[in-house]
């Protein structure tokens, strides 16, 4: 099983600190780390500065035979802002996951069409989403991975978006996400005969502005105040306040650094949103 979720680009450099945290020697943790790589617990893709380190996105903690590798996996899970997929079977984790998937499907089929901000936000919060004061998701926007969605204060996700939070989606304060934006948590490994899934958390920081029909791919980090222009594909980190767009999401300018406004997407006419 090689379903995986991105953890970091510098996991080997973190091992000494992790060894101290776990109360073991660096050599002991290095051996456990190597065991994890050889047994589909941990994954590395690329070399050198291009290397990317991932962990199993299916929660296999209980079946990891190596005790220290199990402890390392448990610790690395804490760095990822999502609930990993359970090992399906006759267990409480599977029952909870199936219930949440039914809850979000009810939202995507029916609830997200109700012209009441309060009903829609209450439904998402009951499903585990953390949505701050004054923030709203407008009608006809789909949400996947509802329990892993975090939105700060005074942020807006407009009409007809797809918000995929299955790998963890953290949206800050005063963020504007325009209509028809796609936020995708992952995909599949095109080089894998078994079609293994690959995913990564997405971060959209305060005052970011995502324009209509942009596509924010897994692993993206949109910096504070950054702008992604219309019809732009982003699959990387965007520095704070930069305006990017066009083919390759190239820099196009820079916003003021003293941003201080309210999006105000929830107001008198919320009923119609």
matplotlib code that plots the C-alpha trace (Angstrom):
import matplotlib.pyplot as plt

x = [0.0, 1.6, -1.1, 0.9, 0.6, 3.4, 5.1, 8.1, 11.1, 13.6, 12.7, 16.3, 17.5, 14.8, 15.8, 18.2, 15.6, 13.0, 15.4, 15.7, 12.0, 11.4, 14.1, 16.3, 19.7, 20.0, 21.4, 18.4, 16.0, 17.9, 17.6, 13.8, 13.6, 15.3, 13.0, 10.0, 11.3, 11.7, 8.3, 5.9, 5.6, 7.7, 8.4, 10.9, 10.6, 13.3, 16.9, 18.8, 17.0, 14.1, 13.5, 10.0, 9.2, 5.8, 4.1, 1.3, -2.0, -3.8, -3.4, -1.3, 0.1, -1.4, 0.1, 3.7, 5.8, 8.9, 8.2, 10.4, 9.2, 5.7, 6.5, 8.1, 5.0, 2.8, 4.9, 5.0, 1.2, 1.0, 2.7, 0.0, -3.3, -5.6, -7.2, -5.6, -7.8, -8.6, -7.9, -11.4, -13.0, -15.4, -14.2, -15.2, -12.8, -14.5, -18.0, -17.0, -15.4, -18.5, -20.8, -18.7, -18.7, -22.5, -22.7, -20.6, -22.5, -25.8, -24.2, -22.9, -26.2, -28.7, -27.6, -25.2, -28.2, -30.2, -30.2, -29.3, -25.7, -26.5, -27.9, -24.9, -22.2, -23.9, -24.0, -20.3, -19.4, -21.4, -19.4, -16.1, -15.2, -13.7, -15.0, -14.3, -16.5, -17.9, -16.7, -19.0, -19.1, -21.6, -24.2, -23.4, -19.8, -18.8, -16.7, -14.7, -13.0, -15.3, -13.6, -10.2, -11.4, -10.2, -11.2, -10.3, -12.3, -13.9, -13.1, -15.3, -15.5, -17.8, -20.2, -19.5, -16.1, -14.8, -13.1, -11.1, -9.8, -9.1, -5.4, -5.9, -6.9, -6.0, -7.5, -6.6, -8.4, -9.7, -9.2, -11.2, -11.8, -13.8, -16.3, -15.4, -12.1, -10.8, -8.8, -7.6, -6.0, -4.3, -4.4, -2.8, 0.7, 0.8, 3.8, 2.1, 0.4, -1.8, -2.9, -1.8, -3.1, -0.8, -1.9, -0.6, -2.0, -2.9, -2.3, -3.9, -2.7, -4.4, -5.5, -4.8, -7.0, -7.7, -9.4, -12.1, -11.3, -7.9, -6.8, -4.9, -3.2, -2.1, 1.0, 0.4, 1.1, -0.4, 1.4, -0.1, -1.7, -0.7, -2.9, -3.5, -5.1, -7.9, -7.4, -4.0, -2.8, -0.7, 1.2, 3.9, 4.6, 3.7, 5.6, 3.6, 2.1, 3.2, 0.7, 1.1, -0.7, -0.4, 1.4, 3.7, 2.1, 4.8, 5.2, 3.3, 3.7, 3.4, 0.6, 1.0, 2.2, -0.1, -3.3, -6.0, -9.5, -12.5, -13.9, -17.4, -18.9, -21.6, -24.2, -27.7, -28.1, -26.5, -29.9, -29.3, -25.7]
y = [0.0, 3.2, 5.9, 8.8, 12.4, 15.0, 15.8, 18.0, 18.7, 18.3, 15.3, 13.9, 17.2, 17.0, 13.5, 14.7, 16.9, 14.2, 11.7, 14.0, 14.4, 10.7, 10.0, 7.8, 8.2, 9.6, 6.3, 4.4, 6.8, 6.7, 2.9, 3.2, 5.8, 3.5, 0.7, 2.9, 3.8, 0.1, -0.9, 1.7, 3.7, 6.6, 7.7, 9.8, 11.2, 13.1, 13.8, 16.5, 19.9, 18.4, 15.6, 15.4, 13.2, 11.7, 9.3, 6.7, 8.6, 5.5, 5.3, 2.2, 3.0, -0.1, -2.5, -1.1, -3.9, -1.9, -0.2, 2.9, 3.3, 3.2, 6.0, 8.0, 7.6, 8.6, 11.8, 12.7, 12.4, 15.3, 17.7, 17.2, 19.1, 16.3, 13.1, 10.3, 7.7, 4.8, 1.2, 0.2, -2.7, -3.4, -0.8, 2.6, 4.6, 3.2, 3.9, 7.5, 8.0, 6.6, 8.9, 12.0, 11.1, 10.8, 14.1, 15.9, 14.3, 15.5, 19.0, 18.8, 17.4, 19.4, 21.7, 23.8, 25.0, 26.3, 30.1, 30.5, 31.2, 30.1, 26.7, 25.9, 27.0, 25.2, 22.0, 22.3, 23.0, 20.1, 18.0, 19.1, 22.2, 25.1, 28.3, 31.7, 34.7, 36.5, 33.9, 32.3, 29.7, 30.7, 28.5, 25.7, 25.3, 21.7, 20.7, 17.5, 16.4, 18.6, 17.7, 18.9, 22.4, 25.4, 29.0, 32.1, 35.2, 37.4, 35.1, 34.2, 31.3, 32.3, 30.4, 27.1, 26.3, 22.9, 23.0, 19.8, 19.6, 15.9, 16.5, 19.5, 23.0, 26.0, 29.3, 32.5, 35.7, 38.2, 35.7, 36.1, 33.1, 34.0, 31.9, 28.7, 28.2, 24.6, 23.7, 20.1, 18.1, 15.5, 13.1, 9.8, 8.7, 8.4, 6.1, 3.6, 0.6, 0.5, 4.1, 5.0, 8.4, 11.3, 14.3, 17.3, 20.0, 23.4, 26.7, 30.1, 32.9, 36.1, 38.6, 36.3, 36.7, 33.8, 35.0, 33.2, 29.8, 29.5, 26.0, 25.6, 22.2, 20.1, 21.3, 24.9, 27.6, 31.0, 33.6, 36.6, 39.1, 37.2, 37.3, 34.4, 35.8, 34.3, 31.0, 30.4, 27.0, 27.0, 24.0, 25.7, 28.2, 31.8, 34.5, 37.0, 39.9, 38.7, 38.8, 35.8, 34.6, 33.3, 30.2, 28.9, 31.2, 33.9, 37.0, 40.0, 42.5, 43.0, 44.3, 46.9, 45.3, 47.4, 45.6, 46.4, 45.7, 43.5, 41.2, 41.5, 38.6, 38.1, 40.8, 42.0, 39.9, 36.7, 35.0, 35.2, 33.9]
z = [0.0, -1.2, -0.7, 0.7, 1.9, 1.8, 5.1, 4.3, 2.2, 5.0, 7.0, 7.3, 8.7, 11.4, 12.6, 15.3, 16.9, 16.5, 18.2, 21.2, 21.3, 21.2, 23.7, 21.5, 19.8, 16.4, 15.1, 16.5, 14.8, 11.6, 11.6, 12.2, 9.5, 7.0, 8.0, 7.4, 3.9, 3.1, 4.3, 2.8, 6.0, 4.8, 1.2, -0.6, -4.1, -6.0, -4.9, -3.2, -2.9, -5.0, -2.5, -1.0, 2.0, 2.6, 5.0, 4.5, 4.1, 5.4, 9.1, 9.5, 13.0, 14.6, 12.1, 12.0, 13.4, 14.2, 17.6, 17.0, 13.4, 14.8, 17.2, 14.4, 12.3, 15.2, 15.7, 12.0, 11.8, 14.2, 11.7, 9.1, 9.5, 8.6, 9.8, 7.9, 6.1, 8.4, 7.6, 6.6, 8.4, 11.2, 13.6, 15.1, 12.8, 9.7, 11.1, 11.9, 8.5, 6.6, 8.7, 7.9, 4.2, 4.2, 6.1, 3.5, 0.6, 2.1, 2.2, -1.4, -2.8, -0.8, 2.0, -0.1, -2.2, 0.7, 0.6, 4.3, 5.3, 8.9, 7.9, 5.6, 8.1, 11.0, 8.9, 8.1, 11.7, 12.9, 10.5, 12.1, 10.0, 11.9, 10.4, 12.0, 12.8, 9.8, 7.3, 4.8, 1.9, -0.7, -2.3, -4.7, -3.5, -2.8, 0.3, 0.6, 3.8, 5.8, 9.1, 7.9, 6.8, 8.8, 7.8, 9.9, 10.4, 7.7, 4.7, 1.8, -0.6, -3.4, -5.7, -7.5, -6.1, -5.2, -1.8, -1.2, 2.4, 2.5, 3.0, 5.2, 4.1, 6.2, 5.1, 7.1, 7.9, 5.3, 2.4, -0.8, -3.0, -6.1, -7.9, -9.8, -8.0, -7.7, -4.6, -5.0, -2.2, -4.3, -7.2, -8.2, -9.1, -12.9, -12.7, -10.4, -11.9, -8.8, -9.1, -5.6, -4.3, -3.5, -1.5, 0.5, 2.7, 1.3, 3.1, 2.1, 4.3, 5.5, 2.9, 0.0, -3.1, -5.4, -8.6, -10.6, -12.2, -10.6, -9.7, -6.4, -6.4, -3.5, -1.7, -2.5, 0.1, -0.9, 1.2, 3.1, 0.7, -2.4, -5.5, -7.9, -11.0, -13.0, -14.8, -13.1, -12.0, -8.8, -7.4, -5.4, -2.7, -3.5, -1.6, 0.5, -1.4, -4.8, -7.8, -10.0, -13.1, -16.6, -17.9, -15.1, -12.5, -13.2, -11.0, -12.3, -9.5, -5.8, -3.5, -0.7, 2.5, 4.8, 3.9, 6.3, 5.0, 5.7, 3.0, 4.4, 2.6, 5.2, 5.5, 4.9, 1.7, 2.9, 2.4, -1.4, -1.2]

ax = plt.figure().add_subplot(projection="3d")
ax.plot(x, y, z, "-o")
ax.set_aspect("equal")
plt.show()
